[in-house]
Amino acid sequence: MLNMNVSHLTVDPVTHMPLLILQDAAGIEAVPIWIGSAEAAAIASQLENVEMERPVAHDLMKNLIGQCGLRVERVEVRDLKGSTFYASIILERQPGELIELDARPSDAIALALRTGASIAVAPRVVEKTRKLGRSLARQSLKARRRSEPADDEYTDTVAPLPPDLLDQLRDEDFGKWKM
């Protein structure tokens, strides 16, 4: 497992869906995860230290876990099948006694941010998202070529998108996620 942190929370310019990007401490590996609007709002509120008047779902989860005498040890993004990510929340009941719960990565990460738990990603997920990134880059290039006028000189000069496109994107390329 690779330890990662939330690097960016933004909006995908193509799908207009919230996009969460996890990155390792060295800034070498990145994992993009498309998430729902409600989960993006929950993550954004925690990243921006927004105090809610009443507990939202992830605050409730944190409170419930604590009141039951458990601790969030870590969350793991463990697999990617098709376009669906799979995660686990690892709870500790007592030292050495762990409980694993299946979860959506967005919920697990929102909870990890609230509890200070670490976020780990399986190496196979990193590799699969690299392949996904290359596929998305090819699709984007094809879409751009279809939308441009049929000018042979122009289409011959369009550079293919790099396979590491997600690693090269900056916040300014997407715009800042706003609550």
Disulfide bonds with the S-S distance in Angstrom:
none
